[in-house]
Amino acid sequence: MAVVRVGLGALIAVEAVRYLAFGWVSKYYLTPHMRFPYPGFGWVGTGPPGLLYAVVVVMGLAGLALAVGRLHRLWAVVAGLALGWVFLLDQARYLNHFVLVLILCALCAALPMGAALVRGRDDTAVPVGAIWAVRVQIGLVYVLAAVAKLTPDWLHAWPLLHWLETRADTPVVGALLAWDGTAWAFSYLGVGF
């Protein structure tokens, strides 16, 4: 459970850095004149530009604090609220993995997530139900993703043919990404995984 908590916190922190480093806050949320809010969440807005940047910074710092483990329940709530705010801004940016991260933040807030490992104590026993709650959530994302991929487009590799072709200029592996066989292999490996 501590590994899940550390990995989740690090993932959230890295995502916040990516949003800032690649200019996604401005590109996806501040610059567009039109967004597609989730039904019932049209009230979630960007506010002044500085506010949304602050939310992303808080998200990253909360992710780091969650990874460290001190007050992990508090930092799971803060990271989840910040990520949830950004997530709810535009359904066009939807990724099922963000839903998983939000669910895992809620689980981190509710379950013992191995914070004792950080404190150096030997009270790391975790109820088996807590472990299964995390396993089920992660498993559901992958099962549902596989079912969602069982479409003619995915089974004919169209999404990956397009997506990988745009990365043909990637150093070292660009030629491999541009090869159609890679898209076909990744499409079926993605369903299988």
C-alpha positions in Angstrom: 0.0 0.0 0.0 2.9 2.3 0.7 4.2 1.6 -2.8 0.8 2.6 -4.3 0.8 5.8 -2.2 4.3 6.7 -3.2 3.7 5.9 -6.9 0.4 7.8 -6.9 1.9 10.9 -5.3 4.9 10.8 -7.7 2.6 10.4 -10.7 0.5 13.4 -9.6 3.6 15.5 -9.1 5.0 14.6 -12.5 1.7 15.4 -14.2 1.6 18.8 -12.6 5.2 19.4 -13.8 4.1 18.3 -17.3 1.1 20.7 -17.3 3.5 23.6 -16.4 6.5 22.6 -18.5 4.5 22.0 -21.7 2.2 25.0 -21.3 -0.9 22.8 -21.1 -2.6 25.1 -18.5 -2.7 27.9 -21.1 -3.1 25.8 -24.2 -6.0 23.6 -23.0 -7.8 25.7 -20.4 -7.0 29.4 -20.5 -6.6 30.1 -24.2 -9.6 28.3 -25.8 -12.7 30.3 -26.1 -14.9 27.2 -25.8 -14.7 24.3 -23.4 -17.0 21.4 -22.9 -17.8 21.1 -19.2 -19.2 17.9 -17.7 -23.0 18.0 -17.2 -23.7 19.7 -13.9 -20.2 21.0 -13.5 -20.4 24.1 -15.8 -19.8 26.2 -12.6 -16.2 24.9 -12.4 -14.2 27.6 -14.1 -10.6 28.6 -14.5 -10.9 31.8 -12.5 -8.1 34.3 -13.1 -5.1 32.8 -14.9 -2.9 32.9 -11.8 -5.4 30.8 -9.9 -5.4 27.9 -12.3 -1.6 27.9 -12.3 -1.7 27.9 -8.5 -4.0 25.0 -8.4 -1.6 23.0 -10.6 1.3 23.9 -8.4 -0.7 22.9 -5.3 -1.5 19.6 -7.1 2.2 18.9 -7.7 3.2 19.8 -4.1 0.4 17.7 -2.7 1.5 14.8 -4.8 5.0 15.1 -3.5 3.7 15.3 0.1 1.5 12.3 -0.6 4.5 10.3 -1.8 6.4 11.3 1.4 3.6 9.9 3.5 3.3 12.4 6.3 -0.4 13.3 6.8 -1.1 11.2 3.7 -4.9 11.4 4.1 -4.8 15.3 4.1 -2.5 15.4 1.0 -4.6 12.8 -0.8 -7.7 15.1 -0.4 -5.7 18.2 -1.5 -4.2 16.4 -4.5 -7.6 14.9 -5.4 -9.4 18.2 -5.2 -6.8 20.0 -7.3 -6.7 17.3 -9.9 -10.5 17.1 -9.8 -10.8 20.8 -10.5 -8.5 20.6 -13.6 -10.3 17.4 -14.7 -13.8 18.9 -14.5 -12.8 21.9 -16.6 -13.2 20.2 -19.9 -14.5 16.7 -20.8 -12.7 17.0 -24.1 -9.5 16.3 -22.1 -11.0 13.1 -20.5 -8.7 10.2 -19.8 -10.0 7.2 -17.8 -6.6 7.1 -16.0 -7.4 10.4 -14.4 -10.6 8.9 -13.1 -8.5 6.1 -11.6 -6.1 8.7 -10.0 -9.1 10.5 -8.5 -10.5 7.2 -7.1 -7.1 6.3 -5.7 -6.8 9.7 -4.1 -10.1 9.0 -2.3 -8.9 5.5 -1.3 -5.6 7.1 0.0 -7.7 9.5 2.1 -9.9 6.6 3.5 -7.5 3.7 3.8 -4.2 3.0 5.7 -1.7 3.5 2.9 1.6 2.5 4.6 2.4 5.8 6.2 4.0 3.9 9.0 6.9 2.9 6.6 7.9 6.6 6.4 7.8 6.9 10.2 10.0 3.9 10.6 7.6 2.0 12.9 6.8 -1.6 12.4 3.0 -1.3 12.4 2.6 -1.9 8.7 -0.2 -4.4 8.8 -3.0 -3.4 6.4 -6.5 -5.0 6.4 -6.9 -7.3 3.4 -10.1 -5.4 2.4 -8.0 -2.3 1.9 -5.6 -4.1 -0.4 -8.5 -5.6 -2.4 -10.2 -2.2 -2.7 -7.1 -0.8 -4.5 -6.7 -4.0 -6.6 -10.3 -3.9 -7.7 -10.1 -0.3 -8.8 -6.9 -0.7 -10.8 -8.3 -3.9 -12.3 -11.6 -2.3 -13.3 -9.8 0.4 -15.3 -7.9 -2.1 -17.3 -10.9 -4.4 -17.9 -13.1 -1.6 -18.9 -10.4 -0.1 -21.1 -10.0 -3.5 -22.9 -13.8 -3.7 -23.5 -13.8 -0.1 -24.8 -11.1 -1.0 -27.3 -13.2 -3.8 -28.8 -14.3 -1.5 -31.7 -13.6 -1.7 -35.4 -11.4 1.4 -35.2 -9.2 0.0 -32.5 -9.1 -3.5 -33.9 -7.9 -1.9 -37.2 -5.3 0.0 -35.4 -6.6 3.4 -36.5 -6.0 5.4 -33.3 -2.5 4.2 -32.9 -1.6 4.5 -36.6 -2.5 8.2 -36.4 -1.0 8.8 -33.0 2.3 7.0 -33.5 2.8 8.5 -37.0 2.9 12.0 -35.4 5.8 10.8 -33.2 8.0 9.7 -36.1 10.5 12.4 -35.3 11.2 11.0 -31.8 14.9 10.4 -31.4 16.1 6.7 -31.5 12.6 5.1 -31.8 11.0 7.4 -34.3 11.3 4.9 -37.2 9.8 2.1 -35.1 6.9 4.3 -34.1 6.2 5.3 -37.7 6.1 1.6 -38.8 2.5 0.4 -39.2 3.4 -3.0 -37.5 4.1 -1.2 -34.3 0.6 0.3 -34.2 -1.0 -3.0 -34.9 1.1 -4.7 -32.3 0.3 -2.0 -29.7 -3.4 -2.1 -30.5 -3.7 -5.8 -29.8 -1.2 -5.8 -26.9 -3.3 -2.9 -25.4 -6.4 -5.0 -25.5 -4.6 -8.0 -24.1 -2.9 -6.1 -21.3 
